[in-house]
Amino acid sequence: MPMITLTINGKELQLEEPVTVAGYITSLGLDTQHVAVARNGEVLERSDFVSVTLAEGDTVEVVRPVGGG
């Protein structure tokens, strides 16, 4: 199976196979409840993380909120 190439947080990345947003976030060791994700310029609802699959050419931004004052 061919690898897919996408851009995550401004860096080109290759994945061995398509993966859901939830699967990718979990693979980073992050909790899906503590991140915001935009795919191709559209902010995703957390409930969509399990159903949206990252695909060839996608541009993804994964953001963890930072508290402070």
Summary of the structure (lengths in Angstrom):
residues: 69
radius of gyration: 12.0
end to end distance: 47.7
largest distance: 47.7
contacts: 154
relative contact order: 0.29
helix: 19%
strand: 36%
